[in-house]
């Protein structure tokens, strides 16, 4: 059964639980921060697709006080949690909150960066191209797209090691088993080669895989060539 991301119980436990599920969760976010620092200006406007409870937004706001943000989220309770976090920090003036998908946005070329962190692997195969193409359309020229997602495993290696690692992070054996079943039932995984091909076909340039932990891969790509 798919996890209900609008459930208050899921929302309240999300931040603690995800750190047990995702290898290198904190490290990847630090890498994303470093990539953004190298490629976006001080007055950047950044789109975060699927902001969840706002962890990613929160640390970016603290580290980059001159950036502004638009965040989307399909779960109303998740978005409310993000809004409460931003309000508590006194930063509501820097964030535009959108309950819905970026694919419905009518504007184009309006963001310096678009982030899709742990989102694309949930998108149905038939919708992935449109999902990524809209992110491309929303970027300004020379804008950067960043993603971090689970891909198809090359072998049984990851299927054996990933649940073991997650138990070391605090999951119980039964939770690890359920996690692996969810990967089969709820995720729409594609190969790394397929993902790179999609980015290329859409028009992205300078595509780099800048991090990989087991079958979780992080990519950056640009709307036009970068020197």
Secondary structure, DSSP 8 states (H G I E B T S, - for coil): ----TT-HHHHHHHHHHHHHHSTTHHHHHHHHHHHHHHHS-TT-EEEEES-TTSHHHHHHHHH-TT-EEEEEES-HHHHHHHHHHHHHTT-GGGEEEEES-GGG----S-EEEEEEES-GGGS-HHHHHHHHHHHHHHEEEEEEEEEEEE---SSHHHHHHHHHHHHHTT--HHHHHHHHHHHHHT-----HHHHHHHHHHHT-EEEEEEEEETTEEEEEEESS---
